[in-house]
Amino acid sequence: MKQMLEESGLTVVVATVSGQPLITESVHITPDLKLIDVKIADYSGYILPCMHAGASSENVNPQAVKMVKEVILADKPIAVQHAAIIILAKAGVLQGINYTFHAEVDIIEYPEFKGGVYSGTGVVKDGNIITSGVCPYLEKLYGFEDGTELLTESLIIAISEEAK
């Protein structure tokens, strides 16, 4: 995601809840700032990778929910992948919106998705909200097609359209 955004000429600023580096076997990302310090007006668009960001509604960070609401109110493009889509639902912004996920969401388990329109596993854009139902981990685990590249391309296009 970051590489594609930078290659398109965009400056990428990474924010995390803690502001601490994210380290896995294959990835090392040092954030530029904490999520709480993000000023929505300062950026052209937003991308929320899966990173198991909302494995359940209870695990969704309130600051992430607040940020998403502010992004939507500011009418900025936002691209969201798999588990992070739960943040959109928790923010209450999926009402009447087409979204994707790795499977149709059980509204009883996730009542926040009520009113959203499940649109498969791929990548879909509805207004300024772009969702990808499958992340690299799910591709590896289940063989679904990873939507990371198309999600990122869609955000780049949305940002360039907003700039016109």
N, C-alpha and C positions, 0 to 999 in steps of 0.2 A: 504494500500500500504506500508506504513512505517513499520508496524508490520511484514508483510510478508517478506519484504526485510531484516529486521534485523534478523528474524528467520532463514533466509537462510545463515546467517553469514556475510552479507554485512553491512558496516557502512553507515548510511544514513545521508546526509547533506542536510538540507532544506534551499532553497533560495527563496526569494520573491522580487518583484520589490522594495518595500519600506523598507524591512527588519523589518517591524513591525509585531507583533503577529496577527495571523488570528483567530478570535473568532466567533463561531456560537453557537447555542443552544447546539449542541452535540459535537463540536470539538474545541479544543484550541491548536494551533500550534505556537510555538515560533521558528522563523527561525534562522538559524545559521549565515547567511550572506545575503547581498543584491545580487540580480541577477547580477548587474554590477561587483561584486567582484569575480564571479565564474571564475576559471581558468580551462578551458576545459580539459587540459592534466592531471589534478589532479584526475579525476574521471573516473570510468570504464563504467558508463552508466548513462542515464538520464531518468526521468519519469516526464511527465507533466500531472497532473490530470486536469479534466475538469474545475471545479471551475468557470465556466462561463468565462474562460480566454480570449475568443475571441468571444463574442456574435455577433460581427460584425467585418468586416475587419478594420473599422475605430477605433475600440476600442483595437486593438492589440497593445501591448506595443512594441516600437521599440527595446528595449533592449532584449526582448524575441526573437524577430526575429533575431537579431544579434547573440544571443547565439545559436539558432537552426542552423543557417548557419555554425557556428564554429563547432558544434557537428557533423554535416554531413561531413564537410571538414576533421575533425579528424577521421572519420570512426568509430565513437563510436555508440553503440546501444542506441536508443531513443524510449521510449514508450510514446504514446500520446493519451489522452482520449478526446472524443467528442469535446467540444467547443475549446479546445486547438489545435485541428487539424487545425483550421483556422490559427494558428501561423505557422504551416508547410506550408500551402498554401501561406501565405503572404511572407514567406521566399523563395518561389519559388522552393521548393525541392520536390514537388509532381509530376513533369513531368514524365510520364511513370510509376509512382508508384501506386501500389494497395493500397487503403486506405478504411477505413470504416467510416460511419457516421450514424446518426439515420434515415436518408432518403437521397435519391439521391440529390446531391447539384445542385441548379439552377446556371448554369454558368453565366447567365446574372446578377444575384444578386451578385455572388461571382466569378468574372472572374479569381481570383487567382487559382481556382481549375482546370482551363482549362488544359488539358493534363494529369491530374490525372485519375486513373481508379477506379471508385466507385465499391466497392466489398462487399456491404451489410452492415449489422448493427453489426456484430460480431467483432471478433478480427482477424486481418490479419498481417502477417509479410512479408515485402518485403525488402530484403537486411537487413540493420540495422534499418529500420523504422518499428515500430510496432504500429498499431492503434486499438483503441476500439471505436466503434461508439456509445456506450451507457454507460452512467454513472449512478450512483445510483439514482440521481434525475429523470432522464428519465425513469428508471425502475419504480419508484414510480408514476410518472405522467402518463405514457402511458402503463405500464406493459411489456415493452421490457425487454429482458434479460440483466442484468448488466454485463459488461465485465471486471470489475475492477480486479477480482481475476485472470482470464486468462491473462489479459494484464500484470499484475505484474509477474506472473509465466513465461510468455514468455520473459520478460526482464531478469529475473534471469537466465534463460537458455542461453539467448544471451550473457550475461556477462560471464557466466562460459565457454561458447564456445570460446569467445574472449581470455580468460585467458590461454587456452591450447596452 
